[in-house]
Amino acid sequence: MQSFVQNYGYFALIVLSIVESAMAPIPSEVTFGFAGAFCTVAVGGSSHFSVWAVILIGTLGSLVGSIIAYEIGRTAGRTIVERWGKWILLTHQDLDAAERWFAKYGSISVLIGRILPVVRSAISVPAGIAEMKRGRFMVLTTIGSLAWVSLLTGLGYAAGSNWQRVSSDFHKAQTPTIIVIVILLAWGLWHRIRTVRRHNAS
């Protein structure tokens, strides 16, 4: 992925940010941290990235990818649950609960969710399913994405040519968090299986 950014520059940034925000497993931490570092290190021996351009492109790409995921959730979310709910461990009660949640906490969920690893790529679909107002979703997504991309780009810029070492240390520091997330996901999956089985049996 770093070679993709190095070889294709801003085009690579916008492609990766769109795909990542549309719920693909691409670590934005690496993408924008590396791009931030390239703002201080020559690319191809001659040119440099611009910090402001990286932030602008990253924010725009994140918004586009989030809108794609949002529209998928809004237009197809309930249909998917109706047809394949038992296979993806979702019920109509889950959709109703999601709508109630977003009615009360939708704005803060999207705003905070956009700056949290893992959550930032997944928050758009439930927002679409709950039919959160498009204008509000786009504004909050833009604000959250701007904060996230700016943070990562700034860290990469500060690290400069030492980004490779900083990136390695960053990933090592993430290990305990990843372990906790895996445990929580396993527990959540087990709980969902039990819930869906009880729902289907009733």
N, C-alpha and C positions, 0 to 999 in steps of 0.2 A: 504494500500500500504506500509506503514511503517513496518507493521508486516511481509509482504512478503519479504521485504529487510532484516529484522532482522533474519527471519527464513532460508532464502535461499541464503543470502550473495551475492557473485559476480554473481552467476547465475541469481538472481533476477534483478541485475543491468543491465546486458546485455539484458535480455528479455525486461525489461521496456524501455530501451533506444532505442532498435530496434523498438518496437511497437509505441512509442511516435513519433519517427522520420518518421514513415510510416503513419503519420497523424491521430493517435488515440488521443483522448482527455485525455492524461495523463500529469499532471504537472511535468515537469522535475525539476522545482525549488524544489519541495518536495523530489523527488527521490535522487538527488545528494546532496542537502543540508543535508538531513538526513544521507546519506552515509558519508559525510564529518564529521558530528558530531560523527558518529560511529568510526571514526579514532582515537578519543580520549577517547571514552567510551567503556568499555568491552562489547563484544557481546556474549551472552550466558554465561557470567560470566568468560570467559577465554581468548578469542581471540580478536584481533582488526583488523579493516580494514586498508589497506595501502592507503595513499593519492595518491601515484603514480599509484597504481593498479586501484583505483576508476577512476582516470582521464583517464587512458589508456583504461579501459573497457568501460567507458562512451563515449569516443570519437569513439572507434571502433563500438560500438553499434549504435551510432548516424549516422555514415557513412553508415553502412549496411542498416538501416531503410530508410535513405535518398535515397540510390541507388534503393531500392524497389519502393519507390514513384516515383522517376525519371523515371524508366523503365516503370511503369504503364502509366505515362503521355506520354512517347515517343512512346510506342507501341499501346496504346489504346485511347489516348486523342482525336484525330480527329474522330475516329470511334464513340466514346461516344457522341461527339457533333453532328455528323451527325444523329445519331439515336434518341438521347434523349435531344438534345440541348434546345428545347423549354421548357422542364421540369426542366432542371437545369440552365436555364436562361443564356445560352451561345450561341453565333453565330460564324460563320466562320470569321466574321470581328474581333471578340474578339481574335481568334487564330492568325489572321494576325497581330493584334496590339501587341500581346504577343511576336511574333517572332521579330517584329521591335524593341520592347523594349529590349529584351534580346540581340539582335544584337548590340545595343548601350550600354546598362547598365547591361548586364547579370552578369558580373563578380562581380561588386560592389553589385548588388542586392542579389546574393547568399551569398557573404561574410558577408555583414551586416545583411541580413535576418536571418542567422543562429544564431545570438546572440540577436534576438528580440523575446520576448514571442509571442505566437500565430503564427506569421509570420514564425518562424523557422521550424515549422512542415508543413507549406503549400507551401513553396518556391520551393520544389523539383519537384512537378507536373508541374507547368508552365515551369520550366527549361527543363523538359523532352519534353513537348509539343513543345517548341521552338527549340528542338534538339540542345541544347547547347552541346558543345564537352564534351564527357564523362570524359576525363582526366582532363580538366579544372574544371568541376563540382566537381569531387572527391577531387581535391587538395583544392579548395576553401571551400568545405564543411568540410573537415578535419580541416583546419585552424580555421574556424568559430566555429565548434563544440568543438575543443580543448579549445578555449578561453572561451566559455560558460560553459562547464563542469568544467574547472579549477576555474572559478569565483564562481560557486555555491558550489563546493566542498570546496574551501577555506573559503567561508562564513560559511559553516556548521562546518568546522574544528575550525574556530575562535570562534564560538558560543559554541562548545563543549556540555557539559551537559545542557546548557541553550537553546539548539536548539528549543525545543518545544515553549518556550516563544518568541524567535526570529521569528520562523515560523509564530506564531499567529500575531505578530506585522507586519510581512512582508505582510501577507494576508490582514490585515486591511489597510495597505498603498496602496495596489493594488486596493482597492475598487473604488476610483475615476477614475483610468485608465480603469477598467472594464466597468464602466458606460459610459465613453466616447466611448469605443470600441463598446458597444452595440448600442449606438446612431448612430455611423458611419455605422455599419453594417445594421441597419434598414434603414438608408438613402440610402445606397448603394443598398440594396435589392429593395427598391421602384424605384430607378433609373434604375436598371437592368430590372425590370418588364416592365417599360415604353419603354426602348430601344428595348427589345426583341419583344414586341407587335408591335412597329413601324416597325421593321425589317420583321416580319411575315406578316404584312399587305401590305408591298410594293411588 
